[in-house]
Amino acid sequence: MIGILGGTFDPVHFGHLRTALDVCEALALEQLRLIPCHLPPHRDQPVATSIQRVSMLEAAVRDYPVFVVDQRELGREGPSYTFDTLTSLRTEPGPAGLCLLIGMDAFRGLTTWHRWRELIDLCHLVVMTRPGAEIPAQGELAEFISQHRVGGAGELRQQAAGGLLFQPVTRLEISATDIRMRLAEGRSPGFLVPEAVREIINRETLYQGRQ
């Protein structure tokens, strides 16, 4: 199976990387694609350029062959819809199973995503959960959960798409917004981002004087 983790990665940090590695190990993924978005539909536009964000991602995962930086959304015009990305991935050869990794906050907003009900036809949804996270118990999402939830990675491997798994991951309360704020205030992002990423931020003077 192949994992997919999208985001602005502005900048990429240990909160992204550690939880992604948790899922790779728990699901025995052959590969995990990190896909930086071009025009995020549900958040502000990235501060760093596409080239800078890709550079930081590649530096961050250089020593982890399971991680692959996938730039397909950066070359596509218009909003970076996950449905379009999954459709594109489905045209490529390779392992049949696709696992879309999303955090619990993103999952709670899933009903606002473009063609959200059709995503499950293209992939498995792996919701990364932390201790104490509450799973939606009513409404459209609760119905969606009851239809698609599985108990473990073994069930995901039985089909190419259609499963919904809640996967516990390491609790790391790190946010790119906070990192940008620290840098804007002249403080260090040390121990929040990989050292190779910190070096690029310093060299490019990224995020200084802005958040």
C-alpha positions in Angstrom: 0.0 0.0 0.0 1.0 3.6 -0.6 0.3 6.4 1.8 -0.5 9.9 0.8 0.0 13.0 3.0 -0.9 16.4 1.6 -0.4 19.8 3.1 1.2 23.2 2.6 4.3 22.1 4.6 5.0 25.8 5.3 7.4 24.7 6.8 7.4 20.9 7.2 8.0 20.0 10.9 8.4 17.0 13.2 4.6 17.0 13.8 4.2 16.0 10.1 7.1 13.7 9.9 6.8 11.7 13.1 3.1 11.0 12.7 3.6 10.0 9.1 6.3 7.6 10.1 4.0 6.1 12.8 1.5 5.3 10.1 4.1 3.9 7.8 5.3 1.5 10.5 1.8 0.6 11.7 0.4 -0.1 8.2 3.7 -1.5 6.7 3.4 1.0 3.8 5.7 0.4 0.8 5.9 4.2 0.3 4.5 7.4 1.6 4.0 10.3 -0.8 4.4 13.8 0.7 2.4 16.1 -1.6 2.7 19.9 -1.2 -0.4 21.7 -2.3 -0.4 24.6 -4.7 -3.6 26.4 -3.8 -5.1 25.0 -0.6 -8.9 25.3 -0.7 -9.4 25.5 3.1 -6.6 27.7 4.4 -4.4 30.7 3.6 -1.9 30.6 0.8 1.6 29.4 1.7 4.2 32.0 2.7 7.2 30.1 1.2 7.3 29.5 -2.5 6.7 26.1 -4.0 10.4 25.7 -4.7 11.3 26.5 -1.1 8.7 24.2 0.3 9.8 21.3 -1.9 13.4 22.0 -1.0 12.6 21.8 2.7 10.6 18.6 2.3 13.4 16.9 0.3 15.9 17.9 2.9 13.7 16.7 5.8 13.2 13.2 4.4 16.6 12.6 2.7 17.5 9.8 5.1 14.1 8.0 4.9 13.7 6.2 1.5 10.1 5.3 2.4 9.2 9.1 2.0 8.9 10.5 -1.5 8.1 14.1 -2.3 5.5 14.2 -5.0 5.1 17.6 -6.8 2.0 16.8 -9.0 -0.2 19.4 -7.3 2.3 22.2 -7.9 2.0 21.8 -11.6 -1.7 21.9 -11.7 -3.7 25.1 -12.1 -6.6 26.0 -9.8 -7.3 24.7 -6.2 -5.5 21.6 -5.1 -8.4 19.3 -4.7 -7.6 15.9 -3.1 -10.1 14.2 -5.4 -8.1 15.3 -8.4 -4.8 14.1 -6.9 -6.2 10.7 -6.0 -7.7 10.4 -9.5 -4.3 11.1 -10.9 -2.6 8.6 -8.7 -5.1 5.9 -9.7 -3.8 6.1 -13.3 -0.3 5.1 -12.3 1.1 1.5 -11.9 2.1 0.3 -8.5 0.5 -1.1 -5.3 -3.3 -1.0 -5.6 -4.0 0.2 -2.1 -3.9 4.0 -1.5 -4.1 5.3 2.0 -4.9 9.0 2.5 -3.6 10.2 5.8 -5.5 13.1 7.5 -5.6 14.5 11.0 -8.7 14.4 13.2 -9.3 18.2 12.7 -9.3 17.8 8.9 -11.5 14.7 9.2 -14.1 16.7 11.2 -14.3 19.1 8.3 -14.4 16.4 5.6 -17.9 17.2 4.5 -16.7 20.6 3.2 -14.1 18.9 0.9 -14.6 18.8 -2.9 -16.5 15.6 -3.8 -15.9 14.2 -0.3 -18.1 11.2 -0.5 -16.3 10.0 -3.6 -12.8 10.0 -1.9 -13.5 6.6 -0.3 -14.0 5.1 -3.7 -10.4 6.1 -4.6 -8.5 5.3 -1.4 -8.7 4.2 2.2 -8.9 7.0 4.7 -6.5 6.8 7.6 -7.4 9.3 10.3 -4.4 10.0 12.6 -5.7 10.2 16.2 -4.0 11.3 19.4 -5.0 10.3 23.0 -8.3 11.7 24.0 -9.5 12.5 20.5 -13.3 12.3 20.2 -14.7 10.5 17.1 -17.8 12.2 15.6 -20.9 10.4 17.0 -23.7 12.1 15.0 -24.4 13.6 11.7 -23.1 12.8 8.2 -19.7 11.9 9.5 -21.0 9.4 12.0 -23.0 7.7 9.3 -19.9 7.7 7.0 -17.9 6.1 9.8 -20.4 3.3 10.4 -20.4 2.5 6.7 -16.7 2.3 6.2 -14.8 1.8 9.5 -12.4 -1.1 9.7 -10.5 -2.6 12.6 -6.9 -2.7 11.4 -4.4 -2.6 8.6 -5.1 -6.2 7.6 -8.6 -5.3 6.5 -7.3 -2.4 4.4 -5.0 -4.8 2.5 -7.9 -6.9 1.4 -9.1 -4.2 -1.1 -7.7 -1.2 -3.0 -10.0 1.4 -1.4 -13.1 1.9 0.8 -11.9 1.5 4.3 -11.7 4.0 7.1 -9.2 3.4 9.9 -8.5 5.5 13.0 -4.8 5.1 13.6 -3.2 6.3 16.9 0.0 8.4 16.4 2.5 10.1 18.6 1.2 13.3 20.2 3.3 16.2 19.1 1.6 19.6 19.5 3.6 21.5 16.8 2.1 23.9 14.3 3.6 25.6 11.2 1.8 28.8 12.3 3.6 28.8 15.6 6.9 28.1 13.9 6.4 31.1 11.5 5.4 33.3 14.5 8.6 32.3 16.3 10.7 33.2 13.3 8.9 36.5 12.8 9.8 37.4 16.4 13.4 36.4 15.9 13.2 33.2 17.9 14.7 29.8 16.9 12.7 26.9 15.4 15.2 24.5 16.8 13.9 21.0 17.9 10.6 21.8 16.0 11.9 21.2 12.5 14.7 19.0 11.2 18.1 20.6 11.3 18.3 20.5 7.5 15.1 22.4 7.3 16.3 25.0 9.8 19.4 25.6 7.7 17.3 26.3 4.6 15.0 28.7 6.6 18.1 30.5 7.8 19.8 30.6 4.4 16.6 31.8 2.6 15.7 34.1 5.5 12.2 32.6 5.4 9.3 33.9 7.5 11.3 36.8 9.0 9.1 39.7 9.8 5.8 37.9 8.9 3.7 35.0 10.2 
